[in-house]
């Protein structure tokens, strides 16, 4: 695969300037920092000028350290972007997108033009179309899905509605709003009971397995609902599906080319007392989860996974990158679980691992995503 960067949008004589944006206000703040550590460590600094920008949990934008160790994850400490006396803003000045640093009682300082933003934000206020809308307002190019695709991909309820409309097979589920739970919790319990147990109770708009519980009986439902509501007042409760978890990485095609798909991979969780692929298995414990890529399934199933992953990518109108997750049942059926428009992107995350197993290394993947963003039209497309 060629990785020649375009010259359009970048003045001759200087490297494209990439603002790596991470942290954020969601409960996945630490995961975003860990993702940034991976990207900052692998991005080709001979080709790009990189400016790391952290978003504190307060929402403040700050200049962040380039020291990747500061953003790495350890079992004893979660990385966090700290507030600062200096605030970074993105402004359009003279037709260019400038980073401005402002401090109290001081004249704002210009950091220079930004050619592309790489938003490594997970969860609400970053992965859900909000930051994408901000960048769209200023005609700033950025990596990844646009406003609508990000919002649909973040909300597990509307994601399923879109998938069903596109003819993709979705498992049984119940969507529960705050009003429904507050007004008539018994009606919610009856709906869930009809799904059958076990069920998985999930915040509708969270990722990284935050707030997810497996519930084996009605007695444990209320506690699981309250745990999920700590992350999002809207929930999705899914019937447990007997099947293997198969994932596929999708990368936008160049120009009018179709989306590209990796070889599918299979997650296996071994040891550590994990009933499913939870936060610790994903990010903290090195040996808790393993990826087999390509997955040990028949060739026709591999082809079908790749076809359906591309269809899911197109169904939500995704751009840049996505990871699409399926259940592969014992009778050979494929049931789509979800799409993640900003998947975990650390070197050990499944999305880059599947591409590495398919012949595209981590640094080259970052390069290709920046290439796609630099070549993307601004405005409606």
C-alpha atoms as one frame of an Amber mdcrd trajectory, in Angstrom:
protein
   0.000   0.000   0.000   1.365   3.413  -0.957   1.586   6.087   1.707   2.581
   9.184  -0.285   1.190  12.308   1.345  -0.677  14.888  -0.705   0.717  18.363
  -1.220  -2.717  19.988  -1.328  -3.614  21.831   1.867   0.012  21.923   3.091
   2.224  24.825   2.008   5.422  23.818   0.244   8.529  23.757   2.382   7.061
  22.566   5.643   5.775  19.343   7.123   2.039  18.896   7.689   1.172  19.968
  11.227  -0.916  17.412  13.125  -2.700  18.283  16.375  -3.178  15.097  18.413
  -6.215  15.669  20.629  -6.831  13.437  23.652  -8.218  13.198  27.186 -11.700
  14.663  27.295 -14.630  14.862  29.688 -15.916  11.288  29.480 -15.298   8.339
  31.783 -12.917   7.047  29.088 -10.475   9.911  29.697  -7.666   7.566  30.744
  -8.202   5.255  27.765  -7.879   8.254  25.465  -4.577   9.195  27.139  -3.259
   5.662  26.630  -4.288   5.783  22.970  -2.418   9.074  22.622   0.709   7.499
  24.131   0.642   4.871  21.396   0.103   7.340  18.552   2.631   9.900  19.844
   5.225   7.146  20.116   4.649   5.782  16.620   3.806   8.766  14.420   6.543
   9.637  11.925   8.008  12.880  13.268  10.280  13.171  10.234   7.142  13.528
   8.117   4.837  15.437  10.474   5.086  18.228  13.007   3.107  16.939  15.973
   1.387  19.099  18.579  -0.155  17.150  21.492  -3.231  18.841  22.966  -4.857
  17.439  26.070  -8.424  18.085  27.157  -8.783  18.119  30.933 -11.851  16.612
  32.578 -13.070  20.187  33.068 -13.105  20.632  29.275 -10.064  22.920  29.181
  -7.687  22.459  26.222  -4.007  22.546  27.228  -0.637  21.986  25.623   0.358
  18.463  26.617   3.649  16.717  27.159   5.217  14.693  24.359   6.531  12.228
  26.976   4.567   9.072  26.184   5.370   7.566  29.588   3.179  10.230  31.189
   0.161   8.939  29.269   0.759   5.193  29.671  -1.547   3.017  31.729  -0.487
   1.117  34.836  -2.677  -0.935  37.136  -1.884   1.441  40.020  -2.442   4.753
  38.244  -4.662   6.149  35.500  -3.176   8.924  33.342  -4.995  12.248  33.396
  -4.673  15.604  31.642  -4.325  18.258  34.341  -5.807  21.761  34.050  -3.347
  24.550  33.297  -3.033  28.312  33.575  -2.654  28.310  29.791  -5.630  27.496
  27.570  -5.359  26.375  23.936  -8.003  27.339  21.396  -8.431  26.606  17.703
  -9.315  29.677  15.657  -9.652  30.537  11.977  -7.451  33.542  11.214  -6.941
  34.818   7.688  -8.375  31.611   6.225  -5.974  29.398   8.200  -6.632  27.235
  11.249  -4.434  28.567  14.032  -3.734  27.245  17.513  -3.794  30.054  20.057
  -2.432  29.875  23.616  -3.999  32.281  26.113  -2.893  32.991  29.689  -4.469
  35.351  32.219  -3.314  38.969  31.814  -1.111  38.109  28.813  -1.365  38.693
  25.092  -2.472  35.450  23.331   0.285  33.662  21.445  -0.097  31.931  18.080
   1.301  28.391  17.831   0.864  28.214  14.079  -1.371  26.628  11.486  -2.952
  23.204  11.985  -3.398  21.096   8.859  -5.227  18.181  10.443  -6.566  17.196
  13.862  -6.232  13.586  15.051  -8.982  13.277  17.698  -8.156  10.301  19.919
 -11.179  10.874  22.138 -13.320   8.026  23.414 -16.862   8.286  24.719 -19.215
  11.270  25.015 -17.941  14.790  24.267 -15.449  13.487  21.743 -16.418  10.290
  19.961 -20.087  11.200  19.681 -19.985  13.932  17.042 -19.455  16.880  19.393
 -15.768  17.518  18.667 -16.393  16.660  15.030 -19.054  19.379  14.879 -16.630
  21.903  16.358 -14.024  21.035  13.728 -16.612  21.146  10.939 -17.633  24.665
  11.967 -14.090  25.883  11.283 -13.545  23.740   8.146 -10.695  21.954   9.933
  -9.725  18.572   8.479  -9.660  15.713  10.961  -9.159  11.964  11.169 -12.174
   9.710  11.476 -15.940   9.737  11.160 -18.043  12.866  10.746 -20.777  14.258
  12.986 -23.671  11.928  12.131 -21.648   8.717  11.857 -19.918   9.484  15.163
 -23.230  10.152  16.910 -24.889   7.019  15.527 -21.831   4.922  16.336 -21.811
   6.201  19.908 -25.484   5.509  20.662 -25.972   1.747  20.767 -29.742   2.126
  20.407 -29.765   4.212  17.220 -26.828   2.209  15.898 -29.021  -0.890  16.018
 -31.895   0.981  14.367 -29.615   1.952  11.467 -28.196  -1.563  11.169 -31.677
  -3.090  11.052 -32.722  -0.583   8.383 -29.665  -1.632   6.342 -30.674  -5.297
   6.571 -27.989  -6.358   9.059 -28.907  -8.985  11.643 -29.119  -7.479  15.137
 -29.662  -9.489  18.334 -32.674  -8.950  20.655 -32.414  -5.890  22.897 -34.343
  -3.337  24.931 -33.563   0.391  24.992 -34.300   2.100  28.319 -34.485   5.881
  28.706 -34.194   7.752  31.987 -37.866   8.651  31.859 -38.923   5.025  31.356
 -36.851   3.802  34.301 -37.977   6.613  36.597 -41.670   6.355  35.658 -42.219
   2.581  35.480 -39.252   0.402  36.451 -41.495  -2.654  36.701 -42.404  -2.352
  33.007 -38.681  -2.255  32.198 -38.077  -5.373  34.305 -40.848  -7.206  32.435
 -39.383  -6.217  29.053 -35.961  -7.484  30.085 -37.382 -10.675  31.539 -38.933
 -11.448  28.149 -35.457 -11.287  26.590 -34.380 -14.201  28.772 -31.211 -14.426
  30.851 -28.339 -13.827  30.813 -28.455 -10.245  29.569 -25.817  -7.556  29.243
 -26.723  -4.159  30.687 -24.844  -1.356  28.939 -24.741   2.438  28.983 -26.095
   3.428  25.563 -23.336   5.971  24.966 -20.150   4.678  26.534 -17.349   2.410
  25.401 -14.287   0.541  26.675 -16.710  -1.738  28.561 -17.407   1.062  31.044
 -20.474   0.338  33.189 -21.284  -2.986  31.505 -22.592  -5.861  33.627 -23.589
  -9.414  32.826 -26.823 -10.294  34.647 -27.891 -13.909  35.134 -31.260 -13.366
  36.827 -33.913 -10.737  37.478 -32.622 -10.292  41.031 -29.400  -8.722  39.798
 -30.987  -6.436  37.216 -31.624  -3.299  39.281 -28.054  -3.097  40.580 -26.679
  -3.520  37.047 -29.007  -0.811  35.735 -27.895   1.630  38.429 -24.241   0.865
  37.692 -24.769   1.565  33.989 -26.693   4.748  34.810 -23.588   6.137  36.511
 -22.151   6.428  32.984 -25.276   7.227  30.951 -28.949   7.650  31.866 -29.902
   5.925  28.615 -29.277   2.169  28.517 -29.309  -0.726  26.103 -29.986  -4.185
  27.535 -29.035  -7.016  25.199 -29.952 -10.678  25.266 -26.929 -12.904  25.765
 -25.922 -14.586  22.513 -24.128 -17.895  22.381 -21.335 -17.378  19.916 -17.727
 -16.479  19.344 -16.708 -12.811  19.277 -15.316 -11.946  15.855 -14.023  -8.472
  15.001 -13.030  -6.794  11.764 -11.085  -3.569  11.203 -12.328  -1.244   8.473
 -10.320   1.501   6.778 -11.841   4.026   4.399 -10.926   3.533   0.761  -9.023
   6.193  -1.137 -11.041   8.376  -3.470 -14.072   6.433  -4.665 -12.647   3.047
  -3.611 -14.722   0.810  -1.348 -13.832   0.496   2.357 -10.881  -1.773   3.061
 -11.229  -4.596   5.585  -8.681  -6.501   7.610  -8.650 -10.205   8.179 -11.181
 -10.879  10.951  -9.861 -11.575  14.425 -11.222 -13.454  17.416 -10.935 -12.333
  21.026 -10.419 -14.922  23.731 -10.418 -13.925  27.387  -8.308 -16.286  29.474
  -7.699 -16.063  33.197  -8.122 -13.185  35.595 -11.734 -14.043  36.399 -13.170
 -12.125  33.432 -16.620 -13.235  32.297 -16.355 -11.018  29.231 -13.949  -8.630
  27.511 -13.999  -5.903  30.178 -11.863  -2.799  30.836  -9.053  -4.588  32.690
  -8.829  -7.306  30.058  -8.624  -4.646  27.336  -6.147  -2.228  28.838  -4.578
  -3.265  32.148  -3.770  -6.984  32.264  -1.327  -7.953  29.524  -2.257 -11.649
  29.456  -6.006 -11.388  30.049  -7.001 -11.364  26.380  -5.561 -12.778  23.182
  -6.294 -12.082  19.523  -6.260 -14.767  16.873  -6.023 -13.212  13.420  -7.190
 -14.530  11.085  -9.941 -16.063  13.180 -10.244 -19.836  12.998 -13.511 -19.890
  11.078 -14.342 -21.192   7.581 -13.147 -19.194   4.572 -16.709 -18.382   3.542
 -17.393 -16.996   7.033 -14.248 -14.847   6.835 -15.417 -13.406   3.523 -18.888
 -12.785   4.941 -17.513 -10.989   8.021 -15.485  -8.666   5.813 -18.463  -8.000
   3.559 -20.763  -7.226   6.498 -18.139  -5.050   8.203 -17.857  -2.878   5.097
 -21.665  -2.760   4.873 -21.887  -1.582   8.500 -19.237   1.080   7.821 -21.270
   2.369   4.886 -24.593   2.063   6.745 -23.603   4.663   9.347 -21.670   6.767
   6.811 -18.333   6.243   8.550 -15.040   7.761   7.389 -11.441   7.022   8.290
 -11.596   4.009  10.571 -13.993   1.732  12.424 -13.988  -1.618  14.128 -17.051
  -3.808  13.628 -17.867  -6.602  16.094 -19.928  -9.723  15.441 -21.118 -12.874
  17.139 -20.492 -16.052  15.155 -23.016 -18.603  16.365 -22.556 -22.397  16.448
 -24.849 -22.745  13.406 -22.699 -20.335  11.397 -24.901 -17.248  11.725 -23.313
 -13.772  11.975 -25.032 -11.270  14.284 -23.661  -7.743  14.363 -22.913  -6.435
  17.841 -21.631  -2.910  17.249 -19.474  -0.507  15.280 -16.857   1.634  17.003
 -15.908   4.711  14.978 -12.935   5.521  17.232 -11.800   2.104  18.405  -9.091
   1.495  20.944  -5.909   2.516  19.168  -3.048   1.548  21.442  -0.473  -0.820
  19.895  -2.105  -3.707  21.824  -5.650  -2.732  20.819  -7.487  -5.056  18.478
  -7.960  -2.579  15.624  -4.246  -1.958  14.911  -3.408  -5.583  15.732  -5.789
  -6.838  13.058  -4.269  -4.471  10.510  -0.770  -5.531  11.520  -1.779  -9.166
  10.986  -3.166  -8.127   7.594   0.100  -6.466   6.515  -0.340  -2.828   7.596
   1.947  -1.851  10.492   0.898   0.542  13.271   2.971   3.515  12.073   1.821
   2.990   8.474  -1.797   2.823   9.656  -1.409   6.196  11.388   0.168   7.571
   8.211  -2.700   6.320   6.056  -5.337   7.825   8.351  -3.630  11.222   8.190
  -3.406  10.890   4.397  -7.157  10.245   4.194  -7.913  13.236   6.414  -5.676
  15.608   4.446  -7.387  14.578   1.215 -10.910  14.869   2.585 -13.221  17.631
   1.465 -14.417  20.064   4.106 -18.068  20.967   4.478 -20.904  18.746   3.245
 -19.670  15.599   1.511
